[in-house]
Amino acid sequence: MIDGGGDAAGWSIFFLLAVVVAMLAGISYFMIRIMRRERLNFDPSLSDDYIQKPEASHSI
């Protein structure tokens, strides 16, 4: 009753792997693109300044 299609499971795994790799490549491409555009168009006036903790100036 279950004859034929001998490599169906292998081909389905290969297809799924190709889809996953393509999705990861696309997501990585657009994330890198967004990071580069953000760096090029960065406005330093909108950045928060780093604030150091005040040093303890009390004496014992």
PDB file of N, CA, C, O and CB in Angstrom:
ATOM      1  N   MET A   1       0.823  -1.198   0.000  1.00  0.00           N
ATOM      2  CA  MET A   1       0.000   0.000   0.000  1.00  0.00           C
ATOM      3  C   MET A   1       0.864   1.256   0.000  1.00  0.00           C
ATOM      4  O   MET A   1       0.472   2.267  -0.584  1.00  0.00           O
ATOM      5  CB  MET A   1      -0.935   0.001   1.206  1.00  0.00           C
ATOM      6  N   ILE A   2       2.024   1.216   0.639  1.00  0.00           N
ATOM      7  CA  ILE A   2       2.891   2.383   0.672  1.00  0.00           C
ATOM      8  C   ILE A   2       4.068   2.113  -0.259  1.00  0.00           C
ATOM      9  O   ILE A   2       5.189   1.890   0.199  1.00  0.00           O
ATOM     10  CB  ILE A   2       3.376   2.697   2.131  1.00  0.00           C
ATOM     11  N   ASP A   3       3.819   2.132  -1.534  1.00  0.00           N
ATOM     12  CA  ASP A   3       4.875   1.926  -2.521  1.00  0.00           C
ATOM     13  C   ASP A   3       5.171   3.242  -3.227  1.00  0.00           C
ATOM     14  O   ASP A   3       4.294   4.093  -3.371  1.00  0.00           O
ATOM     15  CB  ASP A   3       4.472   0.834  -3.545  1.00  0.00           C
ATOM     16  N   GLY A   4       6.412   3.398  -3.663  1.00  0.00           N
ATOM     17  CA  GLY A   4       6.783   4.588  -4.422  1.00  0.00           C
ATOM     18  C   GLY A   4       7.162   5.739  -3.506  1.00  0.00           C
ATOM     19  O   GLY A   4       6.932   5.705  -2.297  1.00  0.00           O
ATOM     20  N   GLY A   5       7.752   6.762  -4.121  1.00  0.00           N
ATOM     21  CA  GLY A   5       8.150   7.950  -3.357  1.00  0.00           C
ATOM     22  C   GLY A   5       9.299   7.680  -2.411  1.00  0.00           C
ATOM     23  O   GLY A   5       9.329   8.239  -1.314  1.00  0.00           O
ATOM     24  N   GLY A   6      10.235   6.851  -2.794  1.00  0.00           N
ATOM     25  CA  GLY A   6      11.307   6.400  -1.919  1.00  0.00           C
ATOM     26  C   GLY A   6      12.117   7.513  -1.271  1.00  0.00           C
ATOM     27  O   GLY A   6      12.517   7.376  -0.115  1.00  0.00           O
ATOM     28  N   ASP A   7      12.366   8.587  -1.963  1.00  0.00           N
ATOM     29  CA  ASP A   7      13.190   9.667  -1.413  1.00  0.00           C
ATOM     30  C   ASP A   7      12.371  10.885  -0.997  1.00  0.00           C
ATOM     31  O   ASP A   7      12.921  11.981  -0.885  1.00  0.00           O
ATOM     32  CB  ASP A   7      14.230  10.083  -2.425  1.00  0.00           C
ATOM     33  N   ALA A   8      11.093  10.721  -0.772  1.00  0.00           N
ATOM     34  CA  ALA A   8      10.229  11.861  -0.451  1.00  0.00           C
ATOM     35  C   ALA A   8      10.642  12.523   0.860  1.00  0.00           C
ATOM     36  O   ALA A   8      10.648  13.750   0.956  1.00  0.00           O
ATOM     37  CB  ALA A   8       8.766  11.413  -0.369  1.00  0.00           C
ATOM     38  N   ALA A   9      10.985  11.733   1.862  1.00  0.00           N
ATOM     39  CA  ALA A   9      11.379  12.308   3.148  1.00  0.00           C
ATOM     40  C   ALA A   9      12.683  13.079   3.017  1.00  0.00           C
ATOM     41  O   ALA A   9      12.823  14.159   3.590  1.00  0.00           O
ATOM     42  CB  ALA A   9      11.519  11.211   4.210  1.00  0.00           C
ATOM     43  N   GLY A  10      13.635  12.539   2.271  1.00  0.00           N
ATOM     44  CA  GLY A  10      14.907  13.234   2.067  1.00  0.00           C
ATOM     45  C   GLY A  10      14.728  14.536   1.327  1.00  0.00           C
ATOM     46  O   GLY A  10      15.327  15.548   1.692  1.00  0.00           O
ATOM     47  N   TRP A  11      13.899  14.524   0.274  1.00  0.00           N
ATOM     48  CA  TRP A  11      13.660  15.754  -0.489  1.00  0.00           C
ATOM     49  C   TRP A  11      12.903  16.787   0.338  1.00  0.00           C
ATOM     50  O   TRP A  11      13.152  17.984   0.198  1.00  0.00           O
ATOM     51  CB  TRP A  11      12.882  15.443  -1.769  1.00  0.00           C
ATOM     52  N   SER A  12      11.998  16.357   1.183  1.00  0.00           N
ATOM     53  CA  SER A  12      11.255  17.319   2.008  1.00  0.00           C
ATOM     54  C   SER A  12      12.188  17.960   3.045  1.00  0.00           C
ATOM     55  O   SER A  12      12.075  19.154   3.323  1.00  0.00           O
ATOM     56  CB  SER A  12      10.055  16.622   2.716  1.00  0.00           C
ATOM     57  N   ILE A  13      13.099  17.180   3.611  1.00  0.00           N
ATOM     58  CA  ILE A  13      14.065  17.739   4.549  1.00  0.00           C
ATOM     59  C   ILE A  13      14.992  18.712   3.836  1.00  0.00           C
ATOM     60  O   ILE A  13      15.302  19.777   4.369  1.00  0.00           O
ATOM     61  CB  ILE A  13      14.878  16.623   5.222  1.00  0.00           C
ATOM     62  N   PHE A  14      15.434  18.356   2.638  1.00  0.00           N
ATOM     63  CA  PHE A  14      16.297  19.239   1.856  1.00  0.00           C
ATOM     64  C   PHE A  14      15.574  20.543   1.516  1.00  0.00           C
ATOM     65  O   PHE A  14      16.166  21.618   1.606  1.00  0.00           O
ATOM     66  CB  PHE A  14      16.759  18.536   0.567  1.00  0.00           C
ATOM     67  N   PHE A  15      14.312  20.458   1.132  1.00  0.00           N
ATOM     68  CA  PHE A  15      13.528  21.652   0.817  1.00  0.00           C
ATOM     69  C   PHE A  15      13.357  22.530   2.056  1.00  0.00           C
ATOM     70  O   PHE A  15      13.500  23.751   1.980  1.00  0.00           O
ATOM     71  CB  PHE A  15      12.150  21.257   0.250  1.00  0.00           C
ATOM     72  N   LEU A  16      13.052  21.912   3.192  1.00  0.00           N
ATOM     73  CA  LEU A  16      12.882  22.667   4.429  1.00  0.00           C
ATOM     74  C   LEU A  16      14.188  23.342   4.833  1.00  0.00           C
ATOM     75  O   LEU A  16      14.176  24.489   5.280  1.00  0.00           O
ATOM     76  CB  LEU A  16      12.388  21.748   5.556  1.00  0.00           C
ATOM     77  N   LEU A  17      15.306  22.652   4.682  1.00  0.00           N
ATOM     78  CA  LEU A  17      16.604  23.236   4.988  1.00  0.00           C
ATOM     79  C   LEU A  17      16.896  24.432   4.084  1.00  0.00           C
ATOM     80  O   LEU A  17      17.403  25.456   4.543  1.00  0.00           O
ATOM     81  CB  LEU A  17      17.704  22.186   4.844  1.00  0.00           C
ATOM     82  N   ALA A  18      16.572  24.296   2.794  1.00  0.00           N
ATOM     83  CA  ALA A  18      16.785  25.408   1.862  1.00  0.00           C
ATOM     84  C   ALA A  18      15.925  26.613   2.243  1.00  0.00           C
ATOM     85  O   ALA A  18      16.389  27.750   2.162  1.00  0.00           O
ATOM     86  CB  ALA A  18      16.470  24.968   0.421  1.00  0.00           C
ATOM     87  N   VAL A  19      14.695  26.378   2.652  1.00  0.00           N
ATOM     88  CA  VAL A  19      13.810  27.474   3.052  1.00  0.00           C
ATOM     89  C   VAL A  19      14.337  28.161   4.312  1.00  0.00           C
ATOM     90  O   VAL A  19      14.338  29.389   4.391  1.00  0.00           O
ATOM     91  CB  VAL A  19      12.379  26.952   3.289  1.00  0.00           C
ATOM     92  N   VAL A  20      14.782  27.381   5.292  1.00  0.00           N
ATOM     93  CA  VAL A  20      15.288  27.953   6.537  1.00  0.00           C
ATOM     94  C   VAL A  20      16.551  28.762   6.279  1.00  0.00           C
ATOM     95  O   VAL A  20      16.697  29.863   6.809  1.00  0.00           O
ATOM     96  CB  VAL A  20      15.565  26.848   7.567  1.00  0.00           C
ATOM     97  N   VAL A  21      17.466  28.232   5.472  1.00  0.00           N
ATOM     98  CA  VAL A  21      18.707  28.951   5.170  1.00  0.00           C
ATOM     99  C   VAL A  21      18.402  30.242   4.413  1.00  0.00           C
ATOM    100  O   VAL A  21      19.016  31.275   4.682  1.00  0.00           O
ATOM    101  CB  VAL A  21      19.666  28.061   4.347  1.00  0.00           C
ATOM    102  N   ALA A  22      17.460  30.193   3.469  1.00  0.00           N
ATOM    103  CA  ALA A  22      17.087  31.400   2.726  1.00  0.00           C
ATOM    104  C   ALA A  22      16.472  32.451   3.649  1.00  0.00           C
ATOM    105  O   ALA A  22      16.760  33.639   3.503  1.00  0.00           O
ATOM    106  CB  ALA A  22      16.103  31.050   1.600  1.00  0.00           C
ATOM    107  N   MET A  23      15.639  32.038   4.586  1.00  0.00           N
ATOM    108  CA  MET A  23      15.039  32.981   5.532  1.00  0.00           C
ATOM    109  C   MET A  23      16.101  33.610   6.435  1.00  0.00           C
ATOM    110  O   MET A  23      16.084  34.819   6.664  1.00  0.00           O
ATOM    111  CB  MET A  23      13.973  32.276   6.385  1.00  0.00           C
ATOM    112  N   LEU A  24      17.019  32.797   6.943  1.00  0.00           N
ATOM    113  CA  LEU A  24      18.084  33.340   7.789  1.00  0.00           C
ATOM    114  C   LEU A  24      18.981  34.298   7.021  1.00  0.00           C
ATOM    115  O   LEU A  24      19.408  35.318   7.562  1.00  0.00           O
ATOM    116  CB  LEU A  24      18.917  32.212   8.373  1.00  0.00           C
ATOM    117  N   ALA A  25      19.270  33.979   5.768  1.00  0.00           N
ATOM    118  CA  ALA A  25      20.095  34.865   4.943  1.00  0.00           C
ATOM    119  C   ALA A  25      19.375  36.195   4.699  1.00  0.00           C
ATOM    120  O   ALA A  25      19.993  37.257   4.771  1.00  0.00           O
ATOM    121  CB  ALA A  25      20.439  34.187   3.595  1.00  0.00           C
ATOM    122  N   GLY A  26      18.082  36.138   4.414  1.00  0.00           N
ATOM    123  CA  GLY A  26      17.316  37.360   4.189  1.00  0.00           C
ATOM    124  C   GLY A  26      17.225  38.224   5.433  1.00  0.00           C
ATOM    125  O   GLY A  26      17.387  39.442   5.363  1.00  0.00           O
ATOM    126  N   ILE A  27      16.969  37.599   6.564  1.00  0.00           N
ATOM    127  CA  ILE A  27      16.889  38.350   7.823  1.00  0.00           C
ATOM    128  C   ILE A  27      18.238  38.977   8.151  1.00  0.00           C
ATOM    129  O   ILE A  27      18.303  40.139   8.553  1.00  0.00           O
ATOM    130  CB  ILE A  27      16.432  37.433   8.979  1.00  0.00           C
ATOM    131  N   SER A  28      19.322  38.207   7.979  1.00  0.00           N
ATOM    132  CA  SER A  28      20.662  38.747   8.248  1.00  0.00           C
ATOM    133  C   SER A  28      20.989  39.909   7.327  1.00  0.00           C
ATOM    134  O   SER A  28      21.552  40.912   7.766  1.00  0.00           O
ATOM    135  CB  SER A  28      21.718  37.655   8.095  1.00  0.00           C
ATOM    136  N   TYR A  29      20.640  39.780   6.050  1.00  0.00           N
ATOM    137  CA  TYR A  29      20.915  40.851   5.081  1.00  0.00           C
ATOM    138  C   TYR A  29      20.227  42.143   5.497  1.00  0.00           C
ATOM    139  O   TYR A  29      20.854  43.202   5.514  1.00  0.00           O
ATOM    140  CB  TYR A  29      20.454  40.438   3.671  1.00  0.00           C
ATOM    141  N   PHE A  30      18.951  42.065   5.830  1.00  0.00           N
ATOM    142  CA  PHE A  30      18.218  43.278   6.179  1.00  0.00           C
ATOM    143  C   PHE A  30      18.644  43.837   7.536  1.00  0.00           C
ATOM    144  O   PHE A  30      18.622  45.052   7.727  1.00  0.00           O
ATOM    145  CB  PHE A  30      16.726  42.999   6.183  1.00  0.00           C
ATOM    146  N   MET A  31      19.032  42.974   8.487  1.00  0.00           N
ATOM    147  CA  MET A  31      19.518  43.489   9.771  1.00  0.00           C
ATOM    148  C   MET A  31      20.837  44.239   9.592  1.00  0.00           C
ATOM    149  O   MET A  31      21.028  45.308  10.172  1.00  0.00           O
ATOM    150  CB  MET A  31      19.697  42.339  10.781  1.00  0.00           C
ATOM    151  N   ILE A  32      21.743  43.684   8.793  1.00  0.00           N
ATOM    152  CA  ILE A  32      23.016  44.362   8.528  1.00  0.00           C
ATOM    153  C   ILE A  32      22.771  45.669   7.786  1.00  0.00           C
ATOM    154  O   ILE A  32      23.421  46.675   8.071  1.00  0.00           O
ATOM    155  CB  ILE A  32      23.962  43.452   7.711  1.00  0.00           C
ATOM    156  N   ARG A  33      21.840  45.662   6.839  1.00  0.00           N
ATOM    157  CA  ARG A  33      21.511  46.873   6.094  1.00  0.00           C
ATOM    158  C   ARG A  33      20.967  47.960   7.024  1.00  0.00           C
ATOM    159  O   ARG A  33      21.336  49.127   6.899  1.00  0.00           O
ATOM    160  CB  ARG A  33      20.490  46.559   4.992  1.00  0.00           C
ATOM    161  N   ILE A  34      20.095  47.577   7.950  1.00  0.00           N
ATOM    162  CA  ILE A  34      19.534  48.535   8.905  1.00  0.00           C
ATOM    163  C   ILE A  34      20.635  49.090   9.810  1.00  0.00           C
ATOM    164  O   ILE A  34      20.660  50.288  10.093  1.00  0.00           O
ATOM    165  CB  ILE A  34      18.423  47.872   9.754  1.00  0.00           C
ATOM    166  N   MET A  35      21.553  48.217  10.268  1.00  0.00           N
ATOM    167  CA  MET A  35      22.633  48.691  11.142  1.00  0.00           C
ATOM    168  C   MET A  35      23.541  49.673  10.412  1.00  0.00           C
ATOM    169  O   MET A  35      23.947  50.679  10.993  1.00  0.00           O
ATOM    170  CB  MET A  35      23.458  47.507  11.666  1.00  0.00           C
ATOM    171  N   ARG A  36      23.865  49.403   9.156  1.00  0.00           N
ATOM    172  CA  ARG A  36      24.732  50.314   8.397  1.00  0.00           C
ATOM    173  C   ARG A  36      24.052  51.658   8.152  1.00  0.00           C
ATOM    174  O   ARG A  36      24.682  52.706   8.291  1.00  0.00           O
ATOM    175  CB  ARG A  36      25.129  49.680   7.058  1.00  0.00           C
ATOM    176  N   ARG A  37      22.779  51.634   7.791  1.00  0.00           N
ATOM    177  CA  ARG A  37      22.058  52.894   7.564  1.00  0.00           C
ATOM    178  C   ARG A  37      21.937  53.685   8.852  1.00  0.00           C
ATOM    179  O   ARG A  37      22.027  54.913   8.842  1.00  0.00           O
ATOM    180  CB  ARG A  37      20.663  52.624   6.983  1.00  0.00           C
ATOM    181  N   GLU A  38      21.734  52.984   9.967  1.00  0.00           N
ATOM    182  CA  GLU A  38      21.626  53.656  11.268  1.00  0.00           C
ATOM    183  C   GLU A  38      22.941  54.343  11.619  1.00  0.00           C
ATOM    184  O   GLU A  38      22.939  55.466  12.123  1.00  0.00           O
ATOM    185  CB  GLU A  38      21.237  52.646  12.376  1.00  0.00           C
ATOM    186  N   ARG A  39      24.058  53.680  11.356  1.00  0.00           N
ATOM    187  CA  ARG A  39      25.368  54.253  11.673  1.00  0.00           C
ATOM    188  C   ARG A  39      25.660  55.464  10.790  1.00  0.00           C
ATOM    189  O   ARG A  39      26.225  56.449  11.265  1.00  0.00           O
ATOM    190  CB  ARG A  39      26.472  53.195  11.505  1.00  0.00           C
ATOM    191  N   LEU A  40      25.285  55.405   9.522  1.00  0.00           N
ATOM    192  CA  LEU A  40      25.552  56.516   8.603  1.00  0.00           C
ATOM    193  C   LEU A  40      24.704  57.746   8.923  1.00  0.00           C
ATOM    194  O   LEU A  40      25.162  58.877   8.764  1.00  0.00           O
ATOM    195  CB  LEU A  40      25.297  56.077   7.167  1.00  0.00           C
ATOM    196  N   ASN A  41      23.476  57.525   9.371  1.00  0.00           N
ATOM    197  CA  ASN A  41      22.553  58.636   9.610  1.00  0.00           C
ATOM    198  C   ASN A  41      22.408  58.969  11.089  1.00  0.00           C
ATOM    199  O   ASN A  41      21.431  59.598  11.495  1.00  0.00           O
ATOM    200  CB  ASN A  41      21.196  58.310   9.032  1.00  0.00           C
ATOM    201  N   PHE A  42      23.377  58.549  11.892  1.00  0.00           N
ATOM    202  CA  PHE A  42      23.300  58.755  13.342  1.00  0.00           C
ATOM    203  C   PHE A  42      23.484  60.231  13.684  1.00  0.00           C
ATOM    204  O   PHE A  42      24.421  60.874  13.209  1.00  0.00           O
ATOM    205  CB  PHE A  42      24.363  57.903  14.069  1.00  0.00           C
ATOM    206  N   ASP A  43      22.591  60.759  14.506  1.00  0.00           N
ATOM    207  CA  ASP A  43      22.671  62.140  14.972  1.00  0.00           C
ATOM    208  C   ASP A  43      23.187  62.138  16.408  1.00  0.00           C
ATOM    209  O   ASP A  43      22.455  61.741  17.315  1.00  0.00           O
ATOM    210  CB  ASP A  43      21.282  62.853  14.874  1.00  0.00           C
ATOM    211  N   PRO A  44      24.430  62.571  16.642  1.00  0.00           N
ATOM    212  CA  PRO A  44      24.991  62.515  17.997  1.00  0.00           C
ATOM    213  C   PRO A  44      24.220  63.342  19.024  1.00  0.00           C
ATOM    214  O   PRO A  44      24.306  63.070  20.221  1.00  0.00           O
ATOM    215  CB  PRO A  44      26.413  62.981  17.966  1.00  0.00           C
ATOM    216  N   SER A  45      23.470  64.346  18.575  1.00  0.00           N
ATOM    217  CA  SER A  45      22.731  65.164  19.541  1.00  0.00           C
ATOM    218  C   SER A  45      21.596  64.379  20.197  1.00  0.00           C
ATOM    219  O   SER A  45      21.089  64.784  21.243  1.00  0.00           O
ATOM    220  CB  SER A  45      22.169  66.410  18.856  1.00  0.00           C
ATOM    221  N   LEU A  46      21.198  63.272  19.600  1.00  0.00           N
ATOM    222  CA  LEU A  46      20.129  62.457  20.169  1.00  0.00           C
ATOM    223  C   LEU A  46      20.664  61.343  21.063  1.00  0.00           C
ATOM    224  O   LEU A  46      19.888  60.570  21.625  1.00  0.00           O
ATOM    225  CB  LEU A  46      19.287  61.861  19.061  1.00  0.00           C
ATOM    226  N   SER A  47      21.973  61.257  21.196  1.00  0.00           N
ATOM    227  CA  SER A  47      22.588  60.206  21.989  1.00  0.00           C
ATOM    228  C   SER A  47      22.641  60.602  23.459  1.00  0.00           C
ATOM    229  O   SER A  47      22.861  61.768  23.786  1.00  0.00           O
ATOM    230  CB  SER A  47      23.993  59.898  21.471  1.00  0.00           C
ATOM    231  N   ASP A  48      22.439  59.631  24.343  1.00  0.00           N
ATOM    232  CA  ASP A  48      22.577  59.871  25.769  1.00  0.00           C
ATOM    233  C   ASP A  48      24.054  59.911  26.121  1.00  0.00           C
ATOM    234  O   ASP A  48      24.851  59.148  25.575  1.00  0.00           O
ATOM    235  CB  ASP A  48      21.839  58.787  26.592  1.00  0.00           C
ATOM    236  N   ASP A  49      24.417  60.802  27.037  1.00  0.00           N
ATOM    237  CA  ASP A  49      25.789  60.877  27.503  1.00  0.00           C
ATOM    238  C   ASP A  49      26.022  59.808  28.561  1.00  0.00           C
ATOM    239  O   ASP A  49      25.129  59.473  29.340  1.00  0.00           O
ATOM    240  CB  ASP A  49      26.106  62.280  28.062  1.00  0.00           C
ATOM    241  N   TYR A  50      27.222  59.287  28.570  1.00  0.00           N
ATOM    242  CA  TYR A  50      27.587  58.318  29.599  1.00  0.00           C
ATOM    243  C   TYR A  50      27.827  59.075  30.891  1.00  0.00           C
ATOM    244  O   TYR A  50      28.604  60.030  30.925  1.00  0.00           O
ATOM    245  CB  TYR A  50      28.849  57.490  29.188  1.00  0.00           C
ATOM    246  N   ILE A  51      27.160  58.650  31.952  1.00  0.00           N
ATOM    247  CA  ILE A  51      27.287  59.317  33.241  1.00  0.00           C
ATOM    248  C   ILE A  51      27.999  58.371  34.190  1.00  0.00           C
ATOM    249  O   ILE A  51      27.520  57.271  34.462  1.00  0.00           O
ATOM    250  CB  ILE A  51      25.895  59.743  33.808  1.00  0.00           C
ATOM    251  N   GLN A  52      29.153  58.810  34.692  1.00  0.00           N
ATOM    252  CA  GLN A  52      29.892  57.987  35.643  1.00  0.00           C
ATOM    253  C   GLN A  52      29.284  58.130  37.024  1.00  0.00           C
ATOM    254  O   GLN A  52      28.689  59.153  37.366  1.00  0.00           O
ATOM    255  CB  GLN A  52      31.382  58.374  35.666  1.00  0.00           C
ATOM    256  N   LYS A  53      29.448  57.084  37.801  1.00  0.00           N
ATOM    257  CA  LYS A  53      28.979  57.147  39.179  1.00  0.00           C
ATOM    258  C   LYS A  53      29.861  58.109  39.948  1.00  0.00           C
ATOM    259  O   LYS A  53      31.081  58.090  39.780  1.00  0.00           O
ATOM    260  CB  LYS A  53      28.981  55.744  39.840  1.00  0.00           C
ATOM    261  N   PRO A  54      29.275  58.954  40.792  1.00  0.00           N
ATOM    262  CA  PRO A  54      30.113  59.866  41.582  1.00  0.00           C
ATOM    263  C   PRO A  54      30.956  59.075  42.572  1.00  0.00           C
ATOM    264  O   PRO A  54      30.495  58.097  43.161  1.00  0.00           O
ATOM    265  CB  PRO A  54      29.242  60.907  42.330  1.00  0.00           C
ATOM    266  N   GLU A  55      32.188  59.511  42.743  1.00  0.00           N
ATOM    267  CA  GLU A  55      33.073  58.854  43.679  1.00  0.00           C
ATOM    268  C   GLU A  55      32.722  59.277  45.102  1.00  0.00           C
ATOM    269  O   GLU A  55      32.286  60.401  45.355  1.00  0.00           O
ATOM    270  CB  GLU A  55      34.542  59.178  43.358  1.00  0.00           C
ATOM    271  N   ALA A  56      32.925  58.352  46.003  1.00  0.00           N
ATOM    272  CA  ALA A  56      32.637  58.642  47.411  1.00  0.00           C
ATOM    273  C   ALA A  56      33.660  59.660  47.921  1.00  0.00           C
ATOM    274  O   ALA A  56      34.861  59.389  47.910  1.00  0.00           O
ATOM    275  CB  ALA A  56      32.670  57.332  48.279  1.00  0.00           C
ATOM    276  N   SER A  57      33.193  60.818  48.362  1.00  0.00           N
ATOM    277  CA  SER A  57      34.104  61.869  48.826  1.00  0.00           C
ATOM    278  C   SER A  57      34.026  62.073  50.328  1.00  0.00           C
ATOM    279  O   SER A  57      34.580  63.040  50.851  1.00  0.00           O
ATOM    280  CB  SER A  57      33.797  63.175  48.121  1.00  0.00           C
ATOM    281  N   HIS A  58      33.356  61.186  51.017  1.00  0.00           N
ATOM    282  CA  HIS A  58      33.279  61.346  52.485  1.00  0.00           C
ATOM    283  C   HIS A  58      34.465  60.650  53.146  1.00  0.00           C
ATOM    284  O   HIS A  58      34.972  59.645  52.648  1.00  0.00           O
ATOM    285  CB  HIS A  58      31.938  60.770  53.040  1.00  0.00           C
ATOM    286  N   SER A  59      34.892  61.199  54.268  1.00  0.00           N
ATOM    287  CA  SER A  59      36.024  60.605  54.983  1.00  0.00           C
ATOM    288  C   SER A  59      35.512  59.965  56.282  1.00  0.00           C
ATOM    289  O   SER A  59      34.524  60.399  56.874  1.00  0.00           O
ATOM    290  CB  SER A  59      37.127  61.684  55.286  1.00  0.00           C
ATOM    291  N   ILE A  60      36.213  58.941  56.684  1.00  0.00           N
ATOM    292  CA  ILE A  60      35.770  58.206  57.875  1.00  0.00           C
ATOM    293  C   ILE A  60      36.523  58.661  59.085  1.00  0.00           C
ATOM    294  O   ILE A  60      36.289  58.157  60.183  1.00  0.00           O
ATOM    295  CB  ILE A  60      35.945  56.707  57.693  1.00  0.00           C
TER     296      ILE A  60
END
